[in-house]
Every structure is written in C-alpha cells, then in structure tokens.
Amino acid sequence: METKNSPKTKKTADRTKTDANGQSIPISIIRPEILKQDVIVNKTIERAKKLQERIIKDKAKLFEEVELYLEEVAQKNGLEWKGNAILNSFDGQNRVEIRFKERIQFGIELQLAKQKIDECLKAWSADSNVNLRAIISEAFQVDKKGEIAKYRILRLRRYNIKDTIWKQAMELIDAAIQVVSTKQYITFYEKDESGQSRQIVLNFSTL
C-alpha cells in the first residue's frame, strides 16, 4: 500500500504543464478534455510540420527539373535562361507555368524624383491635362500605414512627356528601384472533360 508520500504519488503531483501565460499548472487539476485537446493539437501540428517539410522539398525538386530543362534549351542556343516560362505537354492537356516576382523598395532617389516632379507641376500651365496632373499628384500619396503604392510610382514611367525635368525625374525613379527579394511561383494546369484548363490546387486550405 502506497503512503501519502510514496515516490509514485509525489511524481504525479509534481507533473505540470505550462499554460498560455507561462504559468506551470499541475496536471492533476486540468480537466481531462483539455488535456486531450492539448495532445490532439500538438500531434496535428507535428504532422502538419512534417507535411510542410515534404512539400518544400518536392517544390524544390519540381523547380529544379523545370529549370534544368529551360537552361538546357537556352544553352543549346548559346543563351542563358531568364524570366518566366510556360511549358505544355505534347497533347496540350497539361501545362506548367513558372513565374518570378520581384519585391521592390525605393531608395532615397525617390524623394529627389518627387522634387523634380513638383517642379514640373508648377511649371506646367493650369490648362494642361487635368487627369494626368491628378494621376501624378496622387502617385506620392501614402496609405494608412504611411506607405506609397509602388504601382502608382512605376506607372509614371509609362508617360512619354517631352519635358527635360520630367525625364530627369523618371531617371531618378529608375535609380531608386531596389530589388530586395525574388519569389518563385510554379503552377500546374490540366484540361477537364470540357476542354477547360483547371489549376491543380495545392493550397491545403482549399482542398
């Protein structure tokens, strides 16, 4: 018969779990359903992490296979492969697309470009294109987070305005662009019975 202070009883009493506040709570006072939930959540997360690791490895292999093929084709023509690609199966039923998306930020040259653009707006007559003036003025407006919409800045370079100061401003915008990272995307498509291309969805939450 075990006494009150027997080793087995003491070991059970000493067992604790840390809660969300960092407090050590004796397991003996935690409800069984909460303990079961804890086990299920942690086991599920471990399985999800292993699945994630496998997906990352498989994604890298898929990219490697496609990129090796693209490099091989380019090298046969004395070139180096750069940019996006669309590959189709011989029967046209399957398609693989690779895209590269660059994340950019602007350097200090952007502020200098804004000064040049402000000079242009002041110099241009009041009866010049009102819509264009509005687009240019809005380009440097910031959102609630205090950030500038990059697409608005980049859009300014499309306008062929014959003004020396404007051209200087566009050159400064070009100089301000800094690529901070590049993300690769690979997507897969197959045609269904109706002949429509459908993406093979790999997003876990939509399956």
C-alpha positions as CSV (number, residue, x, y, z in Angstrom):
1,M,0.0,0.0,0.0
2,E,1.4,3.4,-1.0
3,T,1.7,6.0,1.6
4,K,0.8,9.7,1.1
5,N,4.5,10.5,0.5
6,S,5.3,7.5,-1.7
7,P,7.5,8.2,-4.8
8,K,4.7,7.4,-7.3
9,T,2.2,9.8,-5.7
10,K,4.9,12.5,-5.4
11,K,5.8,12.1,-9.1
12,T,2.2,12.5,-10.2
13,A,1.8,15.6,-8.0
14,D,4.9,17.2,-9.4
15,R,3.8,16.9,-13.1
16,T,2.8,20.2,-14.6
17,K,2.0,21.8,-17.9
18,T,2.8,25.4,-18.9
19,D,-0.3,27.4,-19.9
20,A,-0.5,30.3,-22.4
21,N,0.5,32.8,-19.6
22,G,3.7,30.9,-18.9
23,Q,2.3,29.5,-15.6
24,S,3.1,25.9,-14.5
25,I,-0.2,24.2,-13.8
26,P,-0.4,20.8,-12.0
27,I,-1.8,18.2,-14.5
28,S,-4.0,16.8,-11.7
29,I,-6.2,19.9,-11.7
30,I,-6.5,20.3,-15.5
31,R,-9.8,18.9,-17.0
32,P,-9.3,15.6,-19.0
33,E,-10.9,17.1,-22.1
34,I,-8.4,20.0,-22.0
35,L,-5.5,17.5,-21.7
36,K,-6.9,15.5,-24.6
37,Q,-7.3,18.7,-26.7
38,D,-3.6,19.6,-26.0
39,V,-2.5,16.2,-27.2
40,I,-4.6,16.4,-30.4
41,V,-3.4,19.9,-31.2
42,N,0.3,19.2,-30.7
43,K,0.1,15.9,-32.7
44,T,-1.7,17.6,-35.5
45,I,0.9,20.4,-35.6
46,E,3.7,17.9,-35.7
47,R,2.1,16.1,-38.7
48,A,1.5,19.5,-40.4
49,K,5.1,20.5,-40.0
50,K,6.3,17.2,-41.5
51,L,3.9,17.7,-44.4
52,Q,5.2,21.2,-44.9
53,E,8.8,19.9,-45.0
54,R,7.9,17.4,-47.6
55,I,6.1,20.0,-49.7
56,I,9.1,22.3,-49.5
57,K,11.4,19.5,-50.7
58,D,9.0,18.5,-53.5
59,K,8.6,22.1,-54.6
60,A,12.4,22.5,-54.9
61,K,12.6,19.3,-56.9
62,L,9.9,20.4,-59.3
63,F,11.6,23.8,-59.8
64,E,14.9,22.1,-60.3
65,E,13.6,19.8,-63.0
66,V,11.9,22.6,-65.0
67,E,14.8,25.0,-64.6
68,L,17.3,22.4,-65.8
69,Y,15.2,21.9,-68.9
70,L,14.9,25.6,-69.6
71,E,18.7,26.1,-69.1
72,E,19.4,23.2,-71.4
73,V,17.2,24.7,-74.2
74,A,18.8,28.1,-73.6
75,Q,22.4,26.7,-73.7
76,K,21.7,25.0,-77.0
77,N,21.1,28.4,-78.4
78,G,24.1,29.9,-76.7
79,L,22.0,31.8,-74.2
80,E,21.2,31.9,-70.5
81,W,17.6,31.4,-69.4
82,K,15.9,34.3,-67.6
83,G,12.3,35.2,-66.8
84,N,9.0,33.4,-66.8
85,A,8.1,30.3,-68.8
86,I,5.0,28.3,-69.9
87,L,5.5,24.6,-70.8
88,N,2.8,22.5,-72.5
89,S,2.5,18.7,-72.8
90,F,2.6,17.4,-76.4
91,D,-1.2,16.7,-76.3
92,G,-1.9,20.1,-74.9
93,Q,-3.7,18.6,-71.9
94,N,-1.2,19.7,-69.2
95,R,0.6,23.0,-68.6
96,V,3.3,24.1,-66.2
97,E,3.9,27.8,-65.6
98,I,6.9,29.3,-63.8
99,R,6.9,33.0,-62.7
100,F,9.3,35.1,-60.9
101,K,8.0,38.0,-58.9
102,E,10.4,40.6,-57.5
103,R,9.7,42.5,-54.3
104,I,11.0,46.0,-54.6
105,Q,11.5,49.1,-52.5
106,F,12.6,52.6,-53.3
107,G,15.8,54.3,-52.3
108,I,16.4,57.9,-51.4
109,E,16.4,58.9,-55.1
110,L,12.6,58.7,-55.0
111,Q,12.4,61.9,-52.9
112,L,14.6,63.7,-55.4
113,A,12.3,62.4,-58.2
114,K,9.4,63.9,-56.3
115,Q,11.1,67.3,-56.1
116,K,11.6,67.2,-59.9
117,I,8.0,66.2,-60.5
118,D,6.8,69.0,-58.2
119,E,8.9,71.4,-60.4
120,C,7.1,70.1,-63.5
121,L,3.6,70.5,-62.0
122,K,4.4,74.1,-61.0
123,A,5.9,74.9,-64.4
124,W,3.1,73.4,-66.5
125,S,0.2,75.6,-67.3
126,A,-3.1,75.2,-65.5
127,D,-4.9,74.2,-68.6
128,S,-2.6,71.2,-69.2
129,N,-4.2,67.7,-69.0
130,V,-6.1,67.8,-65.7
131,N,-6.4,64.0,-65.5
132,L,-2.7,63.5,-65.9
133,R,-1.9,66.1,-63.3
134,A,-4.3,64.3,-60.9
135,I,-2.6,60.9,-61.5
136,I,0.9,62.4,-61.0
137,S,-0.2,64.2,-57.8
138,E,-1.8,61.1,-56.3
139,A,1.3,58.9,-57.1
140,F,3.1,60.0,-54.0
141,Q,0.2,59.9,-51.6
142,V,0.6,57.5,-48.7
143,D,-1.9,55.0,-47.3
144,K,-2.9,54.5,-43.7
145,K,0.3,52.7,-43.0
146,G,2.3,55.6,-44.3
147,E,3.4,53.7,-47.4
148,I,3.4,54.7,-51.0
149,A,1.6,52.5,-53.6
150,K,4.5,51.2,-55.7
151,Y,2.4,50.6,-58.7
152,R,1.5,54.3,-58.9
153,I,5.1,55.3,-58.9
154,L,6.0,52.8,-61.5
155,R,3.1,53.8,-63.7
156,L,4.6,57.3,-64.0
157,R,7.3,55.9,-66.2
158,R,4.8,55.0,-68.9
159,Y,4.0,58.6,-69.8
160,N,6.0,59.9,-72.7
161,I,6.2,63.5,-71.5
162,K,8.6,65.7,-73.5
163,D,10.0,67.7,-70.6
164,T,13.7,67.6,-69.6
165,I,12.9,67.9,-65.9
166,W,10.3,65.1,-66.2
167,K,12.8,62.8,-67.9
168,Q,15.3,63.5,-65.1
169,A,12.6,62.6,-62.6
170,M,12.0,59.3,-64.4
171,E,15.7,58.5,-64.4
172,L,15.8,59.1,-60.6
173,I,12.8,56.7,-60.2
174,D,14.7,54.1,-62.2
175,A,17.7,54.6,-59.9
176,A,15.5,54.4,-56.8
177,I,14.2,50.9,-57.6
178,Q,15.9,48.3,-55.4
179,V,15.0,44.6,-55.7
180,V,15.1,43.2,-52.2
181,S,13.9,39.7,-52.9
182,T,12.6,37.4,-55.7
183,K,9.9,34.8,-55.2
184,Q,9.4,31.9,-57.5
185,Y,5.9,30.6,-58.4
186,I,5.1,27.3,-60.1
187,T,1.5,26.4,-61.1
188,F,0.1,23.4,-62.8
189,Y,-2.9,23.1,-65.1
190,E,-4.8,20.3,-66.8
191,K,-7.8,20.3,-69.1
192,D,-11.0,18.8,-67.8
193,E,-13.6,16.9,-69.9
194,S,-15.0,20.2,-71.3
195,G,-11.5,21.2,-72.5
196,Q,-11.2,24.0,-70.0
197,S,-7.8,24.4,-68.2
198,R,-8.1,23.9,-64.4
199,Q,-5.4,24.7,-61.9
200,I,-4.2,21.8,-59.9
201,V,-4.7,23.3,-56.4
202,L,-2.0,22.7,-53.9
203,N,-3.3,25.2,-51.3
204,F,-4.1,22.9,-48.3
205,S,-7.0,25.0,-47.1
206,T,-8.9,24.9,-50.4
207,L,-8.7,21.1,-50.9
